[in-house]
Amino acid sequence: MRAELVALGHAEAACGRGVVSFRGDLHAVYRANLWLRTATRVLRQLSEGPAGGREALYELASKVAWEDVVARGQTIVVEAAGKAGAFRNTSFASLIVKDAVVDRLRTRWGSRPDVDRKGADVRFHVHLAGERAGLALDSTGEPLSHRGYRPRGGPAPLSEVLAAGVLLLAGYDGTQPLLDPMAGTGTIAIEAALIATRTAPGSRRSFACELWRDRQPEGLAEAREEARLARRPPTAAIVASDNEARAVAAARRNAREAGVGDAVNVEARDVRELVLPGAGAMIVTNPPYGERLGNPSELAALYRDFGDALKRRAAGATAWLLAGNLELAKSIGLRASRRIVLFNGPIECRLLRFDLYEGSRELER
């Protein structure tokens, strides 16, 4: 994520535990929400300090000038995340901050704002870190992984943020042909198309900051127009294939909804009949690994067949596999040249790189 912020002009961006911080005005907030592919939220920090217990957290929150960020008649919600010994239940921390917000606004206004857990006008975020806490305005609302191009839920969907992160870690920049031979509903190929066409991933959705008191509609409109003008046609093939008709139909629909229907070629094809989309292709895929889809004992044959297809049909390509089951990954029969630890939700995975060339079968033997 830091590399993305640097590309947006924030060379000062610094990595922390689960966060990357940067400085900027409201226009920077708009651009971050529009362009960041691997972030979940963009938060504007309001305060940070000691919060080793209920009283300390309440005092920290009561000193924030909430009346400057909430307008009369607006609804609020407070959400909390992180870990702290005094708040094993983050809901308790969010309740304390909510009380502090409401009490301060009641004192200033003579009335209290309403709380709306689902569609609040203003969203506050509490980040717990041991004995300290940070209080922030949530500028995003629905997580940035919700690009708006596919229905939420469904069978074991891969997060858009994780798909984009896998592609960026693999070094994908849109100049090389790309294939996902077990594409499911097409998330990896669609995120690849958004990268290849320089499409801002947040360009088809709205953000919580559009309701802020200091909002600048013209600034957001300018940022959206800047994003529109940055788009370009793809320069290399992007192919998503799957052997299930429903997955193929869903991938095509999602690509159209994402505005990249003309950039992604969705094919009905079994992984055993793998066909490269061009010389020097990159293969990136997230096969089932038995946690939410498939039976591990039955999937071993699929992995063996996938490995055989790579050896026989993918010479000259580089394959990246998001493996949530390392025992299954061994069935591929190729040695990974790189391993990166990632998490797919609570599932610890490995992103494995396989360099394929003439003679891969001999190396395997």
Residue pairs with C-beta under 8 A, 6 or more apart in sequence:
1 20
1 36
1 38
1 39
2 13
2 14
2 15
2 20
3 168
4 35
4 36
4 37
4 38
4 39
4 168
5 13
5 20
5 22
5 32
5 36
6 13
8 28
8 31
8 32
8 35
10 22
10 23
10 24
10 28
12 22
12 23
13 20
13 21
13 22
14 20
14 21
14 22
17 129
19 127
20 39
21 45
22 28
22 32
24 32
26 209
26 214
26 215
26 216
26 219
27 216
27 219
27 222
27 223
29 42
29 44
29 139
29 209
30 207
30 209
30 219
30 220
30 223
31 223
31 226
32 39
32 42
33 42
33 139
33 140
33 144
33 202
33 207
33 209
34 200
34 201
34 202
34 203
34 223
34 224
34 227
35 200
35 201
35 202
35 227
36 42
36 144
36 201
36 202
37 161
37 164
37 165
37 168
37 191
37 194
37 195
37 201
38 161
38 164
38 165
38 168
39 144
39 161
40 140
40 143
40 144
40 145
40 161
41 125
41 138
41 139
41 140
41 143
41 144
42 139
42 140
42 144
43 125
43 127
43 136
43 137
43 138
43 139
43 140
44 136
44 137
44 139
45 134
45 135
45 136
46 64
46 69
46 135
46 136
46 137
47 60
47 61
47 63
47 64
47 134
47 135
48 132
48 133
48 134
48 135
49 60
49 132
49 133
50 56
50 60
50 131
50 132
51 57
51 60
51 84
51 86
51 93
51 128
51 131
51 132
51 133
52 84
52 85
52 86
52 131
53 86
54 86
54 96
57 86
57 87
57 93
57 96
57 97
57 100
57 133
58 96
58 97
58 99
58 100
60 133
60 135
61 96
61 97
61 100
61 101
61 135
62 100
62 103
62 104
64 100
64 101
64 104
64 135
66 101
66 104
66 105
67 104
67 105
67 108
67 109
68 213
69 122
69 137
69 212
69 213
70 76
70 101
70 105
70 113
70 122
70 213
71 213
72 109
72 111
74 113
74 121
74 122
74 211
75 113
75 114
75 115
75 116
75 119
75 120
75 121
75 122
76 98
76 101
76 113
76 114
76 115
76 116
76 120
76 121
76 122
76 123
76 124
77 115
77 116
77 117
77 120
77 122
77 123
77 124
78 94
78 95
78 97
78 98
78 101
78 123
78 124
78 125
78 126
79 94
79 123
79 124
79 125
79 126
79 138
80 87
80 90
80 91
80 93
80 94
80 97
80 125
80 126
80 127
80 128
81 90
81 125
81 126
81 127
81 128
82 90
82 126
82 127
82 128
82 129
82 133
83 128
83 129
83 130
84 93
84 128
84 129
84 130
84 131
84 133
85 130
85 131
86 131
87 93
87 128
90 126
90 128
93 126
93 128
93 133
94 126
97 124
97 126
97 135
98 115
101 113
101 124
102 112
102 113
102 115
105 111
105 112
105 113
106 112
121 211
122 137
122 208
122 211
122 212
123 137
123 138
123 141
123 208
124 135
124 136
124 137
124 138
125 135
125 136
125 137
125 138
126 133
126 134
126 135
126 136
127 133
127 134
127 136
137 209
137 212
138 208
139 207
139 208
139 209
139 212
140 207
140 208
140 209
141 206
141 207
141 208
142 205
143 161
144 161
144 201
144 202
145 159
145 160
145 161
145 162
146 152
146 160
146 205
147 160
147 201
147 202
147 204
147 205
147 258
148 204
148 205
148 257
149 190
149 204
149 254
149 255
149 257
149 258
149 259
150 157
150 185
150 187
150 250
150 253
150 254
150 257
150 258
154 185
154 250
155 292
155 293
156 184
156 288
156 291
156 292
156 293
157 184
157 185
157 187
158 184
158 187
158 188
158 286
158 322
158 344
159 187
159 344
159 345
160 187
160 190
160 191
160 201
162 322
162 342
162 344
163 187
163 188
163 190
163 191
163 286
164 191
164 194
164 195
164 201
165 342
166 188
166 284
166 286
166 320
166 322
166 342
166 351
167 188
167 191
167 192
167 195
167 284
168 195
169 340
169 351
170 282
170 284
170 318
170 320
170 351
170 353
172 178
172 192
172 195
172 282
172 284
173 195
173 196
174 192
174 195
174 196
174 197
174 198
174 234
174 235
174 236
175 235
175 236
176 236
176 278
176 280
176 281
176 282
177 236
177 237
177 238
177 239
177 276
177 277
177 278
177 279
177 280
177 281
177 282
178 189
178 192
178 196
178 236
178 237
178 238
178 239
178 277
178 281
178 282
178 283
178 284
179 239
179 240
179 241
179 274
179 276
179 277
179 281
179 282
179 283
179 284
179 317
180 186
180 188
180 189
180 192
180 239
180 240
180 241
180 283
180 284
180 285
180 286
181 241
181 269
181 271
181 274
181 283
181 285
181 306
181 309
182 241
182 242
182 271
182 285
182 286
182 287
182 288
182 306
183 189
183 240
183 241
183 242
183 247
183 251
183 266
183 285
184 242
184 247
184 250
184 251
184 286
185 247
185 250
185 251
185 254
186 240
186 247
186 250
186 251
186 252
186 254
186 255
186 264
186 266
187 254
188 240
188 284
188 285
188 286
189 238
189 239
189 240
189 251
189 255
189 264
189 266
190 240
190 251
190 254
190 255
190 258
190 260
190 264
191 201
192 238
192 264
192 284
193 199
193 234
193 238
193 255
193 258
193 260
193 263
193 264
194 201
194 258
194 260
196 234
196 235
196 236
196 238
196 263
197 231
197 232
197 233
197 234
197 260
197 263
198 230
198 231
198 232
199 227
199 231
199 258
199 259
199 260
200 227
200 230
203 224
203 227
203 228
203 259
204 257
204 258
204 259
209 215
209 220
210 217
210 220
233 263
234 263
236 277
236 278
237 265
237 277
237 278
238 263
238 264
238 265
238 277
239 264
239 265
239 266
239 267
239 277
240 251
240 255
240 264
240 265
240 266
240 267
241 248
241 266
241 267
241 268
241 269
241 271
242 248
242 251
242 268
242 269
243 268
243 269
243 270
243 271
245 268
248 266
248 267
248 268
251 264
251 266
252 261
252 266
255 261
255 263
255 264
255 266
265 277
269 275
271 302
271 305
271 306
271 309
272 305
272 306
272 308
272 309
273 309
274 306
274 309
274 310
274 313
274 314
275 313
276 283
276 313
276 314
276 316
276 317
279 316
280 316
280 317
281 314
281 316
281 317
281 318
282 317
282 318
282 319
282 320
283 310
283 314
283 317
283 318
283 319
283 320
284 319
284 320
285 319
285 320
285 321
285 322
286 321
286 322
286 344
287 299
287 302
287 303
287 306
287 321
287 322
287 323
288 294
288 299
288 302
289 296
289 299
289 323
289 324
289 325
289 328
289 347
290 296
290 299
290 324
290 325
290 328
291 324
291 325
291 347
294 302
296 325
296 327
296 328
299 325
299 328
300 328
300 331
301 331
303 328
303 329
303 331
303 332
304 331
304 332
304 333
306 332
307 331
307 332
307 333
307 334
308 333
310 317
310 319
310 332
310 334
310 354
310 356
310 360
311 333
311 334
311 356
311 360
311 361
311 364
312 361
314 356
315 356
315 357
315 358
315 360
316 356
316 357
316 358
317 356
318 353
318 354
318 355
318 356
319 353
319 354
319 356
320 351
320 352
320 353
320 354
321 329
321 332
321 351
321 352
321 354
322 342
322 344
322 349
322 350
322 351
322 352
323 329
323 349
323 350
323 351
323 352
324 344
324 347
324 348
324 349
326 350
329 336
329 350
329 352
332 354
333 364
334 354
334 356
334 360
334 363
334 364
335 354
335 363
335 364
336 350
336 352
336 353
336 354
337 353
337 354
337 355
338 351
338 352
338 353
339 350
339 351
339 352
339 353
340 350
340 351
341 348
341 349
341 350
341 351
342 349
342 350
342 351
343 349
